[in-house]
């Protein structure tokens, strides 16, 4: 679905403000106005996100928890509830689709919306964005920041300019005033190393890059990168909004307060990760064909292994079987314990898009019936309402505490 070329292009980028933390405050108003961190405290924990009150102390996502605890000792910590965030994300996405069928999700808390042909111009797009923000506030009691621009790149930059609860219109006429003074790190594809190369070349702002000709910029970053950065610095981006943006991978990983050494505990951890990934696959109506595991020991030795499945799946049984095989045959801990354990799946496709299977084994049919029943119960009562018996620790195990606390971030969807 492409708009006629003579229409002014109107693109919105909507980004929920501190989404995980905001949901926790919404559900527990006693947290309002207090520094809140989503993650696990402790020496191996990592901050998933935090409230704006915590950010005032210098806390930010991906920060080691020990650093966050030092910067903000009065913070309240919550482990996060992925199922809750996913459910609310879907409701917010439906609100977006009410204004345009062209919604491209980027992650659980942000998306592009193409309003070309629906809004007559950028100014009308800004009014739509304002109404969208008001509806999300009214129905979900959450705030969003929205950027309005003639393309995806500028819309994303604009949405970050006045967070939280921001609304920014960035036009080609306002680039000199609002866009060019920004640091080069705001350009897509510019990481710390490229930013340092640009700095050494005397290029610190986007405006600096815009002033340099392609040949001069190529001497600093190379010809290919120069063409990319020059176009972005001029505010050019012709990529379409793509509503059926399928995730490339789904994974879960956990870090443990002390290393896992018991093989049964490691096996239960693998099964728990497979359960979470399979559940997310079914939520997204996807199947995956390649299973990945990641294992890190206490001395930071890290293995990543992958295994192609005979056919795509969304069942935990198939995922954990592959994970166990890789762990057994392709990883040698040499007596060391497991600090981090992750399982993921790639080669994703929409359920039903691939080659159908004519005959299904009794075991797979039974596993699929159980998965459907478990999903129905969890959707109705909550994620923790149902747990596999093999994942429930016995009282003796609890007393021995041979399975350390998980301290890592939330599952990821890419």
QUISUL-V62610 format. One line per field, one symbol per residue. burial: 1 if it has 16 or more other C-alpha atoms within 10 Angstrom, else 0. A space follows every 10 residues. Layout:
# QUISUL-V62610
burial: ???
This chain:
# QUISUL-V62610
burial: 0000000111 1111111111 1111100000 1000111111 1101111111 1111100011 1011111110 1100111111 0110110110 0110110011 0111110111 1111111110 1100110111 0111110000 0111111111 1111111111 1011111111 1000100011 0101101001 0001110100 0011111111 0001001101 1000111111 0111110001 1010011011 1111111111 1000111111 1111111111 1100011111 1111111000 0010011000 0111111111 0111011000 0000001111 1111111110 1000000000 0000001100 1001100000 0010000000 0000000000 0110011111 1110
